Amino acid sequence: MRGVLAMFPILIATSARADGHAVKLTIGSMTSADDLNVCSLLRSDTKDGCKRLSKRSEPGFDAEVFQAGTKRGIHRYVLVVTAGDQRMVSPSIDLLAENCVGETCVTLDAATPTVRTVAIDGKPGIVLDVVAKWTADAKYQTESLVGCAPAGESWKCSSADFGRCEATVGPDGALQTSCGATGNITFGP
């Protein structure tokens, strides 16, 4: 029972939708990883694997994408940004690979993370966009993103879960979804 309760918040987080007029953003800070192994921050279980999926250099910072998890457990994706002597980890995008309630199961078929540079509040930033393909009674896909940029002396991130809506991110951080929701990746109100 303890394992089921531990997974419950993730199920709620991954089922939110971006319907309506404005994209709902969650704003948070990056976690310092200066002297820590990034994978030790990401693992939710001792059996979790962890690997770097990509690395790219941008003017003023380097960005890496890490993924941790197990085949049937949580798949956790994060951006790792190195700017000067700071190494920071974004809030995660968590996907539950398999969730069965009774005889009904939802299974993660594939997740595709992509990274692109955008302006966030007028500053150069980076976005991790994860499109997940699922099978339940029918096949469908979901999309989530986290965008990070400098904010004063540190970096902040803004994240959104679009549910089954597809999202488009412009170079200026403008968001538009297939469900009609719009907005901007921002750290302000």
C-alpha positions as CSV (number, residue, x, y, z in Angstrom):
1,M,0.0,0.0,0.0
2,R,2.9,2.4,0.7
3,G,4.1,2.2,-2.9
4,V,0.7,3.0,-4.2
5,L,0.4,6.1,-2.0
6,A,3.9,7.2,-3.1
7,M,2.8,7.1,-6.8
8,F,-0.5,8.9,-6.3
9,P,0.8,12.5,-6.4
10,I,2.5,11.8,-9.8
11,L,-0.7,10.5,-11.2
12,I,-2.4,13.8,-10.3
13,A,0.4,15.8,-11.8
14,T,0.4,14.0,-15.1
15,S,-3.3,14.2,-15.6
16,A,-3.7,18.0,-15.4
17,R,-4.9,19.7,-18.6
18,A,-4.1,23.1,-20.2
19,D,-7.7,23.7,-21.4
20,G,-9.1,27.2,-21.3
21,H,-7.6,30.6,-22.2
22,A,-4.3,30.8,-20.2
23,V,-1.6,28.2,-19.8
24,K,-1.1,27.4,-16.1
25,L,2.6,27.7,-15.1
26,T,4.4,26.5,-12.0
27,I,7.4,28.6,-11.1
28,G,10.3,27.2,-9.1
29,S,14.0,27.5,-8.5
30,M,16.7,25.2,-9.8
31,T,18.5,22.9,-7.3
32,S,22.2,23.4,-6.9
33,A,24.2,20.4,-7.9
34,D,27.7,21.9,-7.6
35,D,29.3,19.1,-5.7
36,L,26.7,16.4,-6.2
37,N,26.2,13.6,-8.7
38,V,23.1,14.6,-10.7
39,C,21.9,11.0,-10.7
40,S,21.9,10.8,-6.9
41,L,19.3,13.7,-6.9
42,L,17.1,12.0,-9.5
43,R,16.8,8.4,-8.3
44,S,13.5,7.7,-6.4
45,D,14.6,4.1,-5.8
46,T,17.9,2.3,-5.4
47,K,17.1,0.2,-8.5
48,D,16.7,3.3,-10.8
49,G,19.0,3.7,-13.7
50,C,20.2,7.2,-14.7
51,K,21.9,8.5,-17.8
52,R,22.7,11.7,-19.6
53,L,20.6,11.8,-22.8
54,S,22.1,14.9,-24.4
55,K,24.4,17.9,-23.9
56,R,24.7,21.2,-25.8
57,S,26.6,24.5,-25.3
58,E,24.9,27.8,-25.6
59,P,26.4,31.3,-25.2
60,G,26.7,31.7,-21.4
61,F,25.7,28.2,-20.3
62,D,25.8,24.5,-21.1
63,A,22.6,22.4,-20.9
64,E,22.3,18.6,-20.4
65,V,19.2,16.4,-20.3
66,F,19.2,13.5,-17.7
67,Q,16.7,10.7,-17.4
68,A,16.3,8.4,-14.4
69,G,13.9,5.5,-13.6
70,T,13.0,1.9,-14.3
71,K,11.2,0.3,-17.1
72,R,7.9,0.0,-15.2
73,G,8.3,2.8,-12.6
74,I,8.8,6.5,-12.8
75,H,10.7,8.1,-15.7
76,R,12.1,11.4,-14.5
77,Y,13.5,14.0,-16.9
78,V,15.5,17.1,-15.9
79,L,17.6,19.9,-17.4
80,V,21.0,20.4,-15.9
81,V,22.4,23.9,-16.5
82,T,26.0,24.9,-16.0
83,A,26.6,28.6,-16.0
84,G,30.0,29.8,-14.8
85,D,30.7,27.9,-11.6
86,Q,27.1,27.1,-10.9
87,R,25.6,23.6,-11.8
88,M,21.8,23.5,-11.3
89,V,19.0,21.0,-11.8
90,S,15.5,21.9,-13.0
91,P,12.3,20.7,-11.5
92,S,11.5,17.3,-13.0
93,I,9.0,16.0,-15.5
94,D,7.8,12.7,-14.1
95,L,6.0,10.0,-16.1
96,L,4.7,6.9,-14.5
97,A,5.5,4.1,-17.0
98,E,2.7,1.7,-16.0
99,N,-0.3,2.3,-13.9
100,C,-2.9,-0.4,-13.4
101,V,-6.1,0.0,-11.5
102,G,-8.1,-3.2,-11.5
103,E,-7.9,-4.6,-14.9
104,T,-7.3,-1.3,-16.7
105,C,-3.7,-0.2,-17.4
106,V,-2.1,2.9,-18.8
107,T,1.3,2.1,-20.2
108,L,4.0,4.5,-21.4
109,D,5.1,3.5,-24.9
110,A,7.7,6.2,-25.5
111,A,8.9,9.5,-24.3
112,T,10.7,12.0,-26.5
113,P,12.6,14.8,-24.9
114,T,13.7,17.8,-27.0
115,V,15.6,20.9,-26.0
116,R,15.5,24.3,-27.6
117,T,16.7,27.8,-26.7
118,V,14.1,30.5,-26.1
119,A,13.9,34.0,-24.5
120,I,12.3,33.9,-21.1
121,D,11.4,37.3,-19.6
122,G,13.8,38.7,-22.3
123,K,16.8,36.6,-21.2
124,P,18.4,33.7,-23.0
125,G,16.9,30.5,-21.6
126,I,16.4,26.8,-22.5
127,V,13.3,24.6,-22.6
128,L,13.0,20.8,-22.1
129,D,9.8,19.6,-23.9
130,V,8.8,16.0,-23.3
131,V,6.1,14.3,-25.5
132,A,4.9,11.0,-24.1
133,K,3.0,8.3,-26.1
134,W,0.6,6.1,-24.1
135,T,-1.6,3.1,-24.5
136,A,-4.8,2.6,-22.5
137,D,-8.1,1.7,-24.2
138,A,-6.7,3.7,-27.1
139,K,-3.4,5.4,-28.0
140,Y,-2.8,9.0,-27.1
141,Q,0.0,11.4,-26.2
142,T,0.7,14.0,-23.5
143,E,3.1,16.9,-23.4
144,S,5.0,18.7,-20.6
145,L,7.7,21.3,-20.5
146,V,10.1,23.1,-18.2
147,G,11.9,26.3,-19.2
148,C,14.8,27.8,-17.3
149,A,16.7,31.1,-17.5
150,P,18.8,33.5,-15.3
151,A,16.7,35.5,-12.8
152,G,19.0,37.8,-10.8
153,E,21.9,35.9,-9.2
154,S,20.4,32.4,-9.8
155,W,18.2,30.6,-12.3
156,K,14.5,29.9,-12.2
157,C,12.2,27.6,-14.0
158,S,8.7,27.7,-15.2
159,S,6.9,24.4,-16.0
160,A,3.6,23.4,-17.5
161,D,1.7,20.1,-18.1
162,F,-0.4,20.3,-21.2
163,G,-2.1,16.9,-20.8
164,R,-3.4,15.7,-24.2
165,C,-2.9,19.1,-25.8
166,E,0.0,19.7,-28.1
167,A,2.1,22.8,-27.4
168,T,4.1,25.1,-29.6
169,V,6.9,27.2,-28.1
170,G,8.0,30.3,-30.0
171,P,11.6,31.7,-29.8
172,D,10.2,34.5,-27.5
173,G,8.8,32.0,-25.0
174,A,5.2,32.3,-26.3
175,L,3.1,29.2,-25.8
176,Q,0.1,28.0,-27.8
177,T,-1.7,24.7,-27.4
178,S,-4.0,22.7,-29.7
179,C,-6.7,23.1,-27.0
180,G,-6.7,26.9,-27.3
181,A,-4.6,27.8,-24.2
182,T,-2.0,30.5,-24.7
183,G,0.6,32.2,-22.6
184,N,4.3,32.9,-22.2
185,I,7.1,31.1,-20.3
186,T,7.7,33.6,-17.6
187,F,8.7,34.0,-13.9
188,G,6.3,36.9,-13.3
189,P,2.6,36.8,-12.3
